[in-house]
Amino acid sequence: MYGILFDLDGTLADSDSIHFQAWQKILADINTHQQEIDREFYDKNISGRFNDDITRALLPDVSDDKRKDVGEKKDLLFYQLAQENLQPTKGLETIIAYIQENRSKLKIGLATNATRKVTEFELNLLKIDIKTFFDAVVIAEEFGIGKPNPEMYLELTQRLNINKNACVVFEDSIAGVRAAVTAQIKCIGILTSAKKETLEEYGTWRTVKNFEEIDLEEVWKTFQSN
């Protein structure tokens, strides 16, 4: 039995550019006197992180209620932008087909820093049923801890009742890769947001441009040989 552990944003969904646009607009509206954030800033400080952690770090002098309001406004703008623009990461349909054909030997999990509402919204657009496709789901706002803390992935393996050494994580962000690597689970970096050398610096086992470059049978053979 093998485990495939997915992140959502930038991994299943090619959504990072949409999140970037939403955060760029929301933060520009708040910090009118500051320079608009660029993609480099976003990738380093925002991508893959929990909303509460983002607003706490970027808006340290703002009240908790105000930070929560900022996060909610950002998500609302994301819904508007994603409705017409969200696409699956290239090759996702091939991975889904593989999972469906080999379901008896696989356990599928999702660990995401997105809220429950955003998670269900995105999966609905991707036509993935959260209740039937995944065997277990860990959502940061419900679990109480977000990436880069490794506990999300450790909790996911426990809920799946599978040895972490039999699992592979697909992640695209620095925060997500840090979580997987610290949990000591093999992590394949999807290069939809961060650069190859950046994810490798944080310890990815492998990196690929998208799911079209993934051969899971070869991955399992590698596991068996170790």
N, C-alpha and C positions, 0 to 999 in steps of 0.2 A: 504494500500500500504506500502510495506517495501523496504528498500534499502540495498543492499549488496555492500560494498565498498572494493575493492581488492587493495592490493599492488601487485607488479609483482615479483621482485627478492626475492627468498626465501619463497614466498607465493604461487602464481600460478605456478611459475617455481622453481624447486629445484636446484637453480643456484648459491647459495652462495659459495659453494666450488670451483666453476669455477672462479667466480670473485676473490676469495681469491688467487688462483693460478696466475691469471693475474696480480693482484696488487703486489703480492710477487715478481714476476719476474721483472716487470717494475721498482719497487722501488729498487730492488737489483742492477739493471743495472745502476741506477742513483747514489745511495749511496753505492758505492763499498766498502767504508771504514766502513760502519755500519753493525751491525748484521741484518740478514734477519728477516723480520717481522714474527711473529707467529700468530696462530689462535686467541689467546686471544687479541692480539693487534688489529687484523683485526676486531673482533666483537665489540670492544669498540670504535675504532676510524674511521672505514671505512664502515662497513656494513650498508646498507640502506641510505647512505648519497649521496648527489649530488656531481658529479665529481669536480665541481669548488670549493666546500667547502672542499673536501678532499685534493686537491692539494694545496689550499691556506693554510690549517692548517699544512700539512706535509712538504711543500716546501715554507716557508715564504720568503726566500731570492731569489727566482727565479722569473723571469719576467712573466707577464701575458701571453705572447705569448708562453713561454716555458711551463708554467703550462697547457695551452690549448693543446700543443703538447703532453705532458705526458698523459693527459686524452684520447686523440685520439689514441695514441699508445696502451694504456691499452685496450680500446674498440676493437681495431683491433685484439689484441691477444685473447680477450674474444671470438670474433666471431670464430676464428680458433679452440679454445678449445671446444666451445659449440656446434659446428656443429655436432660433433660425440657424445658428452657427456650430453647434456642438456636433462633433464627428467621432466615431470610434477610432482608436489608434490603428494604424494600418496593419492589416494581418490579423486583427482580433477575431474575425469570423473563422479563420483557420484554426485558431486555438480553441474556440468554442466548439467547433466540429470535432476536434480531437478529444476534448473532454467528454462530449456526448457519446462518442464511440468507445471510450475507455473508462466510463464512469465507475465500473465495478472495482477498479484498482486505484481510484483517485478520491481524495478529499479536497474540497475547494473552499477556500476561506477569503474573506475580505477584511482588511484593516484600513480604516480611513480617518483622517482628521476632519473630513467634511461633516456637516451636521446631518442628522437623520433625514431632514427635509431635502437638503441638497443631494444627498446620496440617492434617495428614492427618485428624485426628479431626474438626475442624470441617467440612472439605470433604466428608467422608463423610456427616455429618449434613445438609449442604446438597445432597447427591447430585450433587456435582461431582467428576469424575474428574481428579485432578491430572496424570495422564500424558497424557490425551487432550484435555482442555479447554485447557490452557496449552501454549504453544510454548516457554516458558522460565520458570523459577522461581528466585528468589534468596531464600534463607533466611538471616537474620542470623547464627545460630549456626554455620552452615557457611561463610558468606562471611567471617566474622570482624569484620564492621563492621555496625552497625545504624543505623537512622534516629535522629536527624536528619541523619546523614552522607549526602551526596548520592550517594556512590559506589554504593549499592545500585541506584539507578535508572539510573545511567550504565552499570553492569555489565549490567543487564537489557536495555537497548537494544542493547548489543554482542552479547549472546547471541541476541537476536532478529534481529540484523543489519538494524536499521532506524534511520533518521535520527531523532534525538530531536525534531526540529521537526515530525515527522509523527505524534507521539504525544500522547496525553492520559492523565493520571494521575487516578485516583479515590482520594481520601484523606479521612479524617475527623478525624485528630488533628493537633495542633500539630507534633509530631515528623515526621509523614509529610509534611505540607504544606511544612515547612521543607526536607526532603530533596528533594522534587520541584522546588520553586521555586529552590533553590540549584543544582540540576542543569539549570536553565533549560528545564524541560518544563512545558507548560501543565497546570495542576492544577485540577480541579473538586472543590471541597470538599463532602462529604456531611455534612449536619448531624444526625448521629446522636449526637454527643457534644459537641463544642465549639460555641460560639455563632458565628453568622454573622459578627459584627463581629470576633471573635477570628481566625477563619481568613482573613478579608479583610485583617486587619492583617499577617498573615504572607505575603500575596501571592497568594492564590488567584486564578485567572483568572475563575472563576465559583463560585457556591455554589448548592446545591439541597438540598431537604429529603430527597429520596431518589431512586431511579432512575426513578420515575414521571415526574419532571420533565425527564428527559434525552431529547433528540432528537439522536442521533448523526449523522444525515444533515445536520442543520443545523450541527453542530460541524464536520464535514468541509468544508462549503461556506465556513465562516468561515476555515478553514485555507487554502483555495484563494484566497480574496480578499486574504489578507495577503501 
